[in-house]
Amino acid sequence: MTMDFKLVLEKLLSKFGKEGIHYALMGGFALGLWGFGRGTVDIDFLANKDDMEKVDKIMRKLGYECKFRSENVSQYVSQLNIFGEVDFLHAFREISISMLQRAEEKDAFGGTIKIKVLKPEDIIGLKLQAIKNNPSRRQRDLSDIESLISIHKDNIDWRLIKKYCKILEMDNFYKKFRDKT
């Protein structure tokens, strides 16, 4: 049995709403909500670091075990495959807090769930950071970035992409992306 994304999101979003958790979906599932379906085996969130104590209580009450936690990330895994894995990137720097503020509410599962999702530019910024931190992710993450740009090329905030490339000292990527549009 595989993870039931709809069930997990219904449970989490209900509790996030009640607790006032500042979050946004990111990762493979978020790509699908922006029009680029790609298989994924977990759910990834950006969440305000100040809310992580409440998030931890929610996850544990739902039967998740915290398998890893650092200043930047938390990973929760359920023993029940249906609940799968849920990962959190902690937002505490100005740039990641801004990502949360820009997140847009999107419909999922035919409009039965409304969920805050990072904007394509912010997903791209995080994917660039992932490439910088772990070059073995380069091929998959570049493919995701190029697909997002292709789908949203008329609405991309190129200044934000340029900013992320500059911060990460990846200016060559900005030129590469711009040359493809």
HUURGI-V230129 format. One record per residue. N is the residue number from 1. RES is the residue in one letter. PHI is phi in radians with two decimals (NA if undefined). Layout:
BEGIN
n: <N N>
res: <RES RES>
phi: <PHI PHI>
END
This chain:
BEGIN
n: <1 2 3 4 5 6 7 8 9 10 11 12 13 14 15 16 17 18 19 20 21 22 23 24 25 26 27 28 29 30 31 32 33 34 35 36 37 38 39 40 41 42 43 44 45 46 47 48 49 50 51 52 53 54 55 56 57 58 59 60 61 62 63 64 65 66 67 68 69 70 71 72 73 74 75 76 77 78 79 80 81 82 83 84 85 86 87 88 89 90 91 92 93 94 95 96 97 98 99 100 101 102 103 104 105 106 107 108 109 110 111 112 113 114 115 116 117 118 119 120 121 122 123 124 125 126 127 128 129 130 131 132 133 134 135 136 137 138 139 140 141 142 143 144 145 146 147 148 149 150 151 152 153 154 155 156 157 158 159 160 161 162 163 164 165 166 167 168 169 170 171 172 173 174 175 176 177 178 179 180 181>
res: <M T M D F K L V L E K L L S K F G K E G I H Y A L M G G F A L G L W G F G R G T V D I D F L A N K D D M E K V D K I M R K L G Y E C K F R S E N V S Q Y V S Q L N I F G E V D F L H A F R E I S I S M L Q R A E E K D A F G G T I K I K V L K P E D I I G L K L Q A I K N N P S R R Q R D L S D I E S L I S I H K D N I D W R L I K K Y C K I L E M D N F Y K K F R D K T>
phi: <NA -1.84 -1.04 -1.67 -1.01 -1.10 -1.04 -1.09 -1.12 -1.01 -1.15 -1.14 -1.13 -1.07 -1.25 -1.05 -1.09 -1.10 -1.64 1.21 -1.24 -1.59 -2.50 -2.71 -1.25 -2.50 1.40 -1.02 -1.16 -1.12 -0.98 -1.06 -1.26 -1.74 1.70 -2.12 -1.27 -2.47 -1.03 -2.59 -2.02 -2.52 -2.07 -2.10 -2.17 -1.75 -2.37 -1.05 -1.00 -1.12 -1.67 -1.18 -1.14 -1.17 -1.04 -1.03 -1.09 -1.06 -1.10 -1.17 -1.11 -1.48 1.62 -1.47 -1.93 -1.39 -1.51 -2.72 -2.60 -2.39 -1.07 -1.78 -2.52 -2.38 -2.17 -2.07 -2.32 -1.71 -1.24 -1.58 -0.96 -1.06 -1.67 0.95 -2.07 -2.27 -1.99 -2.21 -1.67 -1.49 -1.62 -2.53 -1.48 -0.94 -1.15 -1.33 -1.12 -1.09 -1.04 -1.07 -1.17 -1.47 -0.92 -1.98 -1.39 -2.20 -1.52 -2.23 0.89 1.14 1.51 -1.37 -2.30 -1.88 -2.48 -1.32 -2.28 -1.04 -1.20 -0.91 -1.06 -1.29 -1.08 -1.05 -1.02 -1.22 -1.20 -1.09 -1.09 -1.10 -1.11 -1.07 -1.35 -2.55 -0.99 -1.18 -1.48 -0.90 -1.07 -1.14 -1.20 -1.11 -1.08 -1.07 -1.07 -1.10 -1.16 -1.05 -1.12 -1.06 -1.22 -1.98 -0.97 -1.39 -2.14 -1.22 -1.52 -1.15 -1.11 -1.24 -1.07 -1.08 -1.06 -1.09 -1.08 -1.18 -0.99 -1.54 0.96 -2.21 -0.99 -1.08 -1.20 -1.02 -1.06 -1.04 -1.16 -1.13 -1.14 -1.49 -1.80>
END
